[in-house]
Amino acid sequence: MITVLVRKLRESLVSVFPVALIVLILSLFPLVTLSSREVTAFLICAVVMVVGIGLFGMGAEMAMSPMGEQIGSGLTRSRNLPLLLSAAFVMGLCITVAEPDLSVLAAQVREVVSDKLLVFSVGCGVGVFLLLSVLRMIFRVNLSNLLFYSYLALFMLTALVLVYGDGDFLALAFDAGGVTTGPVTVPFLMALGVGIAGTLGGKHANENSFGMIALSSVGPMIVVAALGIGARGGLAYALPDYSMESKLGAGILRVLLSTGRDVGIAVVLIVLFFTVLDRVFLRLPKKTLIRIAVGIAYTFAGLVLFLSAATVGFMPVGFALGRGMAERPALLLAFSFLLGAVVVLAEPAVLVLNRQVEQVTGGTVEKRSMMIALSCGVGLSIGLSMLRIWLGFSILCYLIPGYLLSLGLSFFVPKLYTAIAFDSGGVASGPLTSTFILPFAVGACTVLQGEGKILSDAFGIVAMVAMTPLITIQLLGFRAILAGKIRDRSSMRRILDAADEEIIRFM
């Protein structure tokens, strides 16, 4: 176990180091005003984040993934469809209501919409669409078709919000889909899909094991967009306290207790649900349950350390970086691409996704290719978002063409790449996006557009982070198709150009 933990810590160090190095270098120049105390606190938080990601990786491997897979396979084997669907809805509601990533967003917009209403609405959206994803796997429904009709419904609601509501609400609605699939939700849902698909079998089992995260990200966008119908005026956004001083000293204890409470609720709800199912249906061996219990402890400790470090050190620094860089918009655009490309490396759920993809596909989709595609996609999304903040145009100018392009690609690339791509979109927009990238955008917006435009211009960046991987990873599928055709054509040309005796000798 020590060997595994050391490996996880090494992986997390590689993930966090680029972000910490960029902030450290910038603090040496007059572009950003950071005191020596703030820089020191940030570096300490970066070390704590490395430990947190390492512990979380251990916990996800030992507990969250096995729990999801056991529930998926056990309930599917029971052949009780009403039970399976009811469990899917309750699971979606519970793990989303308790998702720390969603709580971070809700706390920042509670002046616009009640945080409890937002969290519960998003949970219901995930529950309904998780139920639909289970039905898709059972009845072998094409994922591309289901995604097409789901996003069509979303665009129709978007039009209704523009006509009968307040368009500023839409950025929040699209962000809600991005923050839903956080570090607690991702390993659980991915393993649940693997368990159900493996039990159902079929020649497309690997492909069907993906797609749950993709559909679970659509539901919250639809539900929150529906809340925006009829919301006219009065959407006043109050800038949160992004100062680091308020979080140091005694503030650290408050952050730890608050984060521990949120993560504890998340873990307890999942454990209670799993315990009931195990007693009634699964009846797993005691040795397996002990291993899962140890993994849950690792998960809890890792998430508390990660989210506390992000709140204390990364959120204030992200806000300060945004304000400082906004003084030079051209530099802001270039830096934003670099920042997005490295921040995604530190998302805990991205590491889980990459490992799961490599295992399920048998190495067909390499972890290295996934990381390059995700880094390029997220870097592009942050750069484009900063351009939007600078020029002040609607987020829909990006999202509608982007989603139409990604949905169009889904009908031409291998279905496995489509499923992975739409899952990756939800995974890329994790807690570091909410606690570092979003404050970075808010800081830039306060300088470029003023506080009055934060809701319409700064928000939506999480949705952009969730959208661009849909395109870049599906382009990997195109590359695979083209590479295969080029190899086949080259082989055929060599055969046709070969002499007769060479062909006979070959045969």
C-alpha positions as CSV (number, residue, x, y, z in Angstrom):
1,M,0.0,0.0,0.0
2,I,2.9,2.3,0.7
3,T,4.2,1.7,-2.8
4,V,0.9,2.6,-4.3
5,L,0.6,5.8,-2.2
6,V,4.1,6.9,-3.2
7,R,3.1,6.4,-6.9
8,K,0.0,8.4,-6.4
9,L,1.9,11.2,-4.7
10,R,4.4,11.3,-7.5
11,E,1.5,11.6,-10.1
12,S,-0.1,14.4,-8.1
13,L,3.2,16.2,-7.8
14,V,3.6,16.2,-11.6
15,S,0.0,17.5,-11.9
16,V,0.2,20.4,-9.4
17,F,3.8,21.5,-10.0
18,P,3.2,23.4,-13.3
19,V,0.5,25.5,-11.7
20,A,2.6,26.3,-8.7
21,L,5.6,27.1,-10.8
22,I,3.6,29.6,-13.0
23,V,2.2,31.4,-10.0
24,L,5.7,31.5,-8.3
25,I,7.3,33.0,-11.5
26,L,4.6,35.6,-11.9
27,S,4.9,36.7,-8.3
28,L,8.5,37.8,-9.1
29,F,7.2,40.3,-11.7
30,P,5.2,43.4,-11.2
31,L,2.3,42.0,-13.2
32,V,0.6,40.6,-10.0
33,T,0.7,42.1,-6.5
34,L,1.2,39.2,-4.1
35,S,2.7,39.6,-0.7
36,S,5.4,37.3,0.5
37,R,2.9,35.9,3.1
38,E,0.4,35.1,0.3
39,V,3.1,33.4,-1.9
40,T,4.2,31.3,1.1
41,A,0.6,30.3,2.0
42,F,0.0,29.4,-1.7
43,L,3.1,27.2,-1.9
44,I,2.1,25.5,1.4
45,C,-1.4,24.9,-0.1
46,A,0.2,23.5,-3.2
47,V,2.0,20.9,-1.1
48,V,-1.2,20.1,0.8
49,M,-3.0,19.8,-2.5
50,V,-0.4,17.2,-3.7
51,V,-1.0,15.1,-0.6
52,G,-4.8,15.5,-1.1
53,I,-4.8,14.4,-4.7
54,G,-2.6,11.4,-3.8
55,L,-4.9,10.3,-1.0
56,F,-8.0,10.8,-3.1
57,G,-6.5,8.7,-5.9
58,M,-5.9,5.9,-3.4
59,G,-9.5,6.2,-2.1
60,A,-11.0,6.3,-5.6
61,E,-9.1,3.1,-6.5
62,M,-10.0,1.3,-3.3
63,A,-13.5,2.4,-2.6
64,M,-15.4,4.7,-4.9
65,S,-14.8,2.7,-8.1
66,P,-15.4,-0.7,-6.6
67,M,-18.6,0.6,-4.9
68,G,-20.0,1.9,-8.2
69,E,-19.1,-1.2,-10.1
70,Q,-20.6,-3.5,-7.5
71,I,-23.8,-1.6,-7.4
72,G,-24.1,-1.5,-11.2
73,S,-23.4,-5.2,-11.7
74,G,-25.4,-6.3,-8.6
75,L,-28.6,-4.4,-9.4
76,T,-28.4,-5.3,-13.1
77,R,-28.1,-9.0,-12.2
78,S,-31.3,-8.7,-10.1
79,R,-33.3,-8.2,-13.3
80,N,-35.5,-5.8,-11.3
81,L,-35.9,-2.8,-13.7
82,P,-38.0,-0.6,-11.3
83,L,-35.4,-1.2,-8.5
84,L,-32.5,-0.4,-10.8
85,L,-34.2,2.8,-12.1
86,S,-35.2,4.0,-8.6
87,A,-31.7,3.4,-7.3
88,A,-30.2,5.3,-10.3
89,F,-32.4,8.4,-9.5
90,V,-31.7,8.3,-5.8
91,M,-27.9,7.8,-6.4
92,G,-27.9,10.7,-8.8
93,L,-29.7,13.0,-6.4
94,C,-27.7,12.0,-3.3
95,I,-24.2,12.2,-4.8
96,T,-25.0,15.5,-6.6
97,V,-26.6,17.3,-3.6
98,A,-23.5,16.4,-1.6
99,E,-21.0,17.2,-4.3
100,P,-18.4,19.7,-2.9
101,D,-17.7,21.1,-6.3
102,L,-21.4,22.2,-6.7
103,S,-21.4,23.7,-3.3
104,V,-18.4,26.0,-4.3
105,L,-20.4,27.4,-7.2
106,A,-23.7,27.7,-5.3
107,A,-21.9,29.7,-2.5
108,Q,-20.6,32.2,-5.1
109,V,-24.1,32.9,-6.6
110,R,-26.4,32.7,-3.6
111,E,-27.3,36.3,-4.1
112,V,-28.7,35.4,-7.6
113,V,-30.5,32.1,-6.7
114,S,-30.9,30.3,-3.4
115,D,-28.0,27.9,-2.9
116,K,-30.3,25.2,-1.6
117,L,-32.7,25.6,-4.5
118,L,-29.8,25.5,-7.0
119,V,-28.2,22.4,-5.4
120,F,-31.5,20.5,-5.1
121,S,-32.6,21.4,-8.7
122,V,-29.2,20.2,-10.1
123,G,-29.5,17.0,-8.1
124,C,-32.9,16.2,-9.6
125,G,-31.5,16.9,-13.0
126,V,-28.7,14.5,-12.5
127,G,-31.0,11.9,-11.0
128,V,-33.4,12.0,-14.0
129,F,-30.7,11.8,-16.6
130,L,-28.8,9.1,-14.8
131,L,-32.0,7.1,-14.9
132,L,-32.2,7.8,-18.7
133,S,-28.6,6.7,-19.1
134,V,-29.4,3.4,-17.4
135,L,-32.3,2.9,-19.8
136,R,-30.0,3.7,-22.7
137,M,-27.6,1.0,-21.8
138,I,-30.4,-1.6,-21.2
139,F,-32.2,-0.9,-24.5
140,R,-29.0,-0.2,-26.5
141,V,-30.0,3.3,-27.5
142,N,-27.4,5.2,-29.5
143,L,-25.7,7.8,-27.3
144,S,-25.2,10.3,-30.1
145,N,-29.0,10.3,-30.8
146,L,-29.9,10.8,-27.1
147,L,-27.3,13.6,-26.7
148,F,-28.6,15.3,-29.8
149,Y,-32.2,15.4,-28.5
150,S,-31.1,16.4,-25.0
151,Y,-29.1,19.3,-26.3
152,L,-32.0,20.2,-28.6
153,A,-34.2,20.5,-25.6
154,L,-31.6,22.6,-23.9
155,F,-31.4,25.0,-26.8
156,M,-35.2,25.3,-26.9
157,L,-35.1,26.3,-23.2
158,T,-32.3,28.7,-23.9
159,A,-34.5,30.5,-26.4
160,L,-37.4,30.6,-23.9
161,V,-35.1,32.2,-21.3
162,L,-34.0,34.8,-23.8
163,V,-37.6,35.7,-24.7
164,Y,-39.3,35.4,-21.3
165,G,-36.4,35.6,-18.8
166,D,-33.1,37.2,-18.2
167,G,-30.3,36.1,-20.6
168,D,-27.7,36.7,-17.8
169,F,-29.0,33.6,-16.1
170,L,-27.9,31.4,-19.0
171,A,-24.2,31.5,-18.1
172,L,-25.0,30.1,-14.7
173,A,-27.2,27.4,-16.2
174,F,-24.4,26.2,-18.5
175,D,-21.9,26.3,-15.6
176,A,-24.2,24.1,-13.5
177,G,-23.6,21.2,-15.9
178,G,-19.9,21.6,-15.7
179,V,-19.6,21.6,-11.9
180,T,-21.9,18.7,-11.3
181,T,-19.4,16.0,-12.2
182,G,-16.8,16.6,-9.5
183,P,-14.3,14.4,-7.7
184,V,-17.0,12.4,-5.7
185,T,-19.3,11.8,-8.6
186,V,-16.9,10.9,-11.4
187,P,-15.3,7.7,-10.1
188,F,-18.6,6.5,-8.8
189,L,-20.5,7.1,-12.0
190,M,-17.8,5.7,-14.3
191,A,-17.6,2.5,-12.3
192,L,-21.4,2.2,-12.2
193,G,-21.4,2.4,-16.0
194,V,-18.7,-0.3,-16.2
195,G,-20.6,-2.6,-13.8
196,I,-23.9,-2.3,-15.7
197,A,-22.3,-2.6,-19.2
198,G,-20.2,-5.6,-18.1
199,T,-23.2,-7.4,-16.7
200,L,-25.4,-6.7,-19.8
201,G,-22.5,-7.7,-22.1
202,G,-22.7,-7.4,-25.8
203,K,-20.1,-6.5,-28.4
204,H,-20.4,-2.8,-27.6
205,A,-19.9,-3.2,-23.8
206,N,-16.8,-1.0,-23.7
207,E,-18.5,1.7,-25.6
208,N,-21.7,1.5,-23.4
209,S,-19.7,1.8,-20.2
210,F,-19.1,5.5,-21.0
211,G,-21.8,8.2,-21.4
212,M,-23.2,8.4,-17.9
213,I,-21.2,11.5,-17.0
214,A,-22.1,13.1,-20.4
215,L,-25.8,12.7,-19.8
216,S,-25.6,13.6,-16.1
217,S,-24.1,16.9,-17.2
218,V,-27.0,17.8,-19.5
219,G,-29.7,17.4,-16.9
220,P,-28.5,20.2,-14.6
221,M,-28.2,22.6,-17.5
222,I,-31.8,21.9,-18.6
223,V,-33.2,22.3,-15.0
224,V,-31.3,25.5,-14.2
225,A,-32.2,27.0,-17.5
226,A,-35.9,26.2,-16.8
227,L,-35.4,28.2,-13.5
228,G,-34.4,31.2,-15.6
229,I,-37.7,31.4,-17.4
230,G,-39.6,34.3,-15.9
231,A,-36.5,35.7,-14.1
232,R,-36.5,39.3,-15.2
233,G,-34.2,41.8,-13.6
234,G,-33.0,41.9,-10.1
235,L,-30.1,39.4,-10.7
236,A,-27.6,41.3,-8.6
237,Y,-24.3,39.5,-8.2
238,A,-22.4,40.2,-4.9
239,L,-18.7,39.7,-5.2
240,P,-17.5,37.1,-2.7
241,D,-14.6,37.7,-0.3
242,Y,-11.5,36.5,-2.3
243,S,-8.9,37.9,0.1
244,M,-6.4,35.4,1.5
245,E,-6.0,37.2,4.8
246,S,-9.5,36.3,5.9
247,K,-8.7,32.6,5.3
248,L,-5.4,32.5,7.2
249,G,-4.9,32.1,10.9
250,A,-8.2,31.1,12.5
251,G,-9.8,31.2,9.1
252,I,-8.0,28.0,8.2
253,L,-9.8,26.1,10.9
254,R,-13.1,27.4,9.7
255,V,-12.3,26.3,6.1
256,L,-11.3,22.8,7.3
257,L,-14.4,22.4,9.4
258,S,-16.7,23.7,6.6
259,T,-15.0,21.5,3.9
260,G,-15.0,18.5,6.2
261,R,-18.7,18.9,6.8
262,D,-19.5,19.2,3.1
263,V,-17.3,16.2,2.1
264,G,-18.5,14.2,5.1
265,I,-22.1,14.7,3.9
266,A,-21.2,13.5,0.4
267,V,-19.4,10.4,1.7
268,V,-22.0,9.5,4.3
269,L,-24.8,9.6,1.8
270,I,-23.0,7.3,-0.6
271,V,-21.9,5.0,2.2
272,L,-25.5,4.8,3.6
273,F,-26.9,4.0,0.2
274,F,-24.2,1.4,-0.5
275,T,-24.7,-0.2,2.9
276,V,-28.4,-0.6,2.4
277,L,-27.9,-2.2,-1.1
278,D,-25.2,-4.5,0.3
279,R,-27.3,-5.8,3.1
280,V,-30.3,-6.4,0.8
281,F,-28.8,-7.4,-2.6
282,L,-25.0,-7.5,-2.8
283,R,-23.8,-9.2,0.3
284,L,-20.1,-8.6,-0.4
285,P,-17.4,-10.5,1.6
286,K,-16.1,-8.9,4.8
287,K,-12.6,-8.5,3.3
288,T,-14.0,-6.5,0.4
289,L,-16.0,-4.2,2.7
290,I,-13.0,-3.6,4.9
291,R,-10.9,-2.5,1.9
292,I,-13.8,-0.2,0.8
293,A,-14.0,1.3,4.3
294,V,-10.2,2.1,4.2
295,G,-10.6,3.6,0.8
296,I,-13.5,5.8,2.0
297,A,-11.2,7.1,4.7
298,Y,-8.5,8.0,2.1
299,T,-11.1,9.6,-0.1
300,F,-12.5,11.8,2.7
301,A,-9.0,12.9,3.9
302,G,-7.8,13.6,0.3
303,L,-10.9,15.6,-0.6
304,V,-10.8,17.7,2.6
305,L,-7.1,18.5,2.1
306,F,-7.6,19.2,-1.7
307,L,-10.6,21.5,-1.4
308,S,-9.3,23.3,1.7
309,A,-6.0,24.1,-0.1
310,A,-7.9,25.2,-3.1
311,T,-10.1,27.5,-1.0
312,V,-7.4,29.0,1.1
313,G,-4.5,29.3,-1.4
314,F,-5.8,28.9,-5.0
315,M,-9.0,30.9,-5.0
316,P,-7.5,34.2,-3.7
317,V,-4.4,33.8,-6.0
318,G,-6.6,33.1,-9.0
319,F,-8.6,36.3,-8.4
320,A,-5.4,38.3,-7.9
321,L,-3.9,36.9,-11.1
322,G,-7.1,37.8,-13.1
323,R,-7.0,41.4,-11.9
324,G,-3.3,41.8,-12.5
325,M,-3.3,40.2,-16.0
326,A,-6.4,42.2,-17.1
327,E,-4.3,45.4,-17.1
328,R,-2.6,43.9,-20.3
329,P,-5.4,42.2,-22.2
330,A,-3.1,40.8,-25.0
331,L,-0.9,39.2,-22.3
332,L,-4.0,37.9,-20.5
333,L,-5.1,35.9,-23.6
334,A,-1.8,34.2,-24.0
335,F,-1.4,33.5,-20.3
336,S,-5.0,32.1,-20.2
337,F,-4.2,29.4,-22.7
338,L,-1.1,28.3,-20.8
339,L,-3.0,28.4,-17.5
340,G,-5.9,26.3,-18.8
341,A,-3.5,23.7,-20.3
342,V,-1.8,23.1,-17.0
343,V,-4.7,23.5,-14.6
344,V,-6.6,20.5,-16.0
345,L,-3.6,18.3,-15.1
346,A,-4.3,18.9,-11.5
347,E,-8.0,17.9,-11.6
348,P,-8.3,14.8,-9.4
349,A,-11.2,13.3,-11.5
350,V,-9.2,13.7,-14.7
351,L,-6.6,11.2,-13.4
352,V,-9.5,8.8,-12.6
353,L,-11.0,9.1,-16.1
354,N,-7.7,8.6,-17.8
355,R,-6.9,5.4,-15.9
356,Q,-10.4,4.1,-16.5
357,V,-10.3,4.9,-20.2
358,E,-6.9,3.1,-20.6
359,Q,-8.2,0.0,-18.7
360,V,-11.5,-0.2,-20.5
361,T,-10.1,0.3,-24.0
362,G,-7.1,-2.0,-23.4
363,G,-4.7,0.8,-24.2
364,T,-6.4,1.7,-27.5
365,V,-7.0,5.2,-26.2
366,E,-3.7,6.1,-24.5
367,K,-3.5,8.2,-21.4
368,R,-0.9,10.5,-23.0
369,S,-3.2,11.3,-26.0
370,M,-6.1,12.0,-23.6
371,M,-4.1,14.4,-21.6
372,I,-2.8,16.3,-24.6
373,A,-6.3,16.6,-26.0
374,L,-7.7,17.7,-22.7
375,S,-4.9,20.3,-22.1
376,C,-5.3,21.8,-25.6
377,G,-9.1,21.9,-25.2
378,V,-9.1,23.5,-21.7
379,G,-6.4,25.9,-22.7
380,L,-8.4,27.0,-25.7
381,S,-11.5,27.4,-23.7
382,I,-9.9,29.7,-21.1
383,G,-8.3,31.8,-23.8
384,L,-11.6,32.2,-25.7
385,S,-13.4,33.0,-22.4
386,M,-10.9,35.8,-21.7
387,L,-11.5,37.2,-25.2
388,R,-15.2,37.2,-24.5
389,I,-14.7,39.0,-21.2
390,W,-12.5,41.5,-22.9
391,L,-14.9,42.2,-25.8
392,G,-18.1,41.7,-23.8
393,F,-20.2,39.4,-26.0
394,S,-22.6,36.6,-25.1
395,I,-21.5,33.1,-24.1
396,L,-24.0,31.7,-26.5
397,C,-21.8,32.8,-29.4
398,Y,-19.4,30.1,-28.3
399,L,-21.7,27.5,-26.8
400,I,-24.3,27.0,-29.5
401,P,-21.8,26.6,-32.4
402,G,-19.5,24.6,-30.2
403,Y,-22.1,22.1,-29.1
404,L,-23.5,21.8,-32.6
405,L,-20.0,21.0,-33.9
406,S,-19.4,18.4,-31.2
407,L,-22.8,16.8,-31.8
408,G,-22.2,16.8,-35.5
409,L,-18.8,15.1,-35.0
410,S,-20.5,12.4,-32.9
411,F,-22.2,11.0,-36.0
412,F,-18.9,10.5,-37.9
413,V,-16.2,9.4,-35.3
414,P,-16.1,6.0,-33.6
415,K,-18.8,5.8,-31.0
416,L,-16.2,5.0,-28.3
417,Y,-14.5,8.3,-28.8
418,T,-17.8,10.2,-28.7
419,A,-18.7,8.5,-25.3
420,I,-15.3,9.3,-23.9
421,A,-15.3,12.9,-25.2
422,F,-18.6,13.8,-23.7
423,D,-17.6,12.2,-20.4
424,S,-14.3,14.1,-20.5
425,G,-16.1,17.4,-20.8
426,G,-17.8,16.9,-17.4
427,V,-14.6,15.7,-15.8
428,A,-12.4,18.5,-17.0
429,S,-14.5,21.1,-15.2
430,G,-13.7,20.0,-11.7
431,P,-13.1,21.7,-8.4
432,L,-9.9,23.5,-9.5
433,T,-11.9,25.1,-12.2
434,S,-14.4,26.4,-9.7
435,T,-11.9,27.5,-7.1
436,F,-9.1,28.8,-9.4
437,I,-10.2,29.4,-13.0
438,L,-13.6,31.0,-12.1
439,P,-12.1,33.5,-9.6
440,F,-9.4,34.2,-12.2
441,A,-12.2,35.1,-14.7
442,V,-14.1,37.1,-12.0
443,G,-10.9,39.1,-11.3
444,A,-10.3,39.9,-14.9
445,C,-14.0,40.9,-15.4
446,T,-13.9,43.4,-12.5
447,V,-11.1,45.3,-14.3
448,L,-12.3,44.9,-18.0
449,Q,-16.1,45.2,-17.6
450,G,-16.8,46.1,-14.0
451,E,-18.6,44.1,-11.2
452,G,-22.0,44.7,-12.8
453,K,-21.1,42.4,-15.7
454,I,-19.6,39.5,-13.7
455,L,-22.7,37.3,-13.9
456,S,-23.1,37.6,-17.7
457,D,-19.4,37.8,-18.7
458,A,-17.3,35.9,-16.1
459,F,-19.7,33.0,-15.5
460,G,-19.9,30.6,-18.4
461,I,-16.2,29.8,-18.2
462,V,-16.9,26.5,-16.5
463,A,-19.2,25.6,-19.4
464,M,-16.5,26.5,-21.9
465,V,-14.1,24.2,-20.0
466,A,-16.7,21.4,-20.2
467,M,-17.4,22.0,-24.0
468,T,-14.0,22.2,-25.7
469,P,-12.8,18.6,-24.8
470,L,-15.9,17.3,-26.6
471,I,-14.3,18.6,-29.8
472,T,-10.6,17.9,-29.2
473,I,-11.1,14.3,-28.1
474,Q,-13.5,13.5,-31.0
475,L,-10.8,14.9,-33.3
476,L,-8.6,12.1,-31.8
477,G,-11.2,9.8,-33.3
478,F,-10.9,11.4,-36.6
479,R,-7.1,11.0,-36.4
480,A,-7.5,7.3,-35.7
481,I,-9.8,6.9,-38.7
482,L,-7.4,8.7,-41.0
483,A,-4.4,6.9,-39.7
484,G,-6.1,3.6,-40.3
485,K,-7.1,4.5,-43.8
486,I,-3.5,5.7,-44.6
487,R,-2.1,2.4,-43.2
488,D,-4.5,0.3,-45.3
489,R,-3.9,2.3,-48.4
490,S,-0.1,2.1,-47.9
491,S,-0.3,-1.7,-47.4
492,M,-2.4,-2.1,-50.5
493,R,0.0,0.0,-52.6
494,R,3.0,-2.1,-51.4
495,I,1.1,-5.3,-52.4
496,L,0.1,-3.9,-55.8
497,D,3.6,-2.6,-56.5
498,A,5.4,-5.8,-55.5
499,A,6.7,-8.3,-58.0
500,D,4.8,-11.5,-58.6
501,E,7.5,-13.7,-57.0
502,E,7.5,-11.5,-53.9
503,I,3.7,-12.0,-53.6
504,I,4.1,-15.7,-54.0
505,R,6.9,-15.8,-51.4
506,F,4.7,-13.7,-49.1
507,M,1.8,-16.0,-49.5
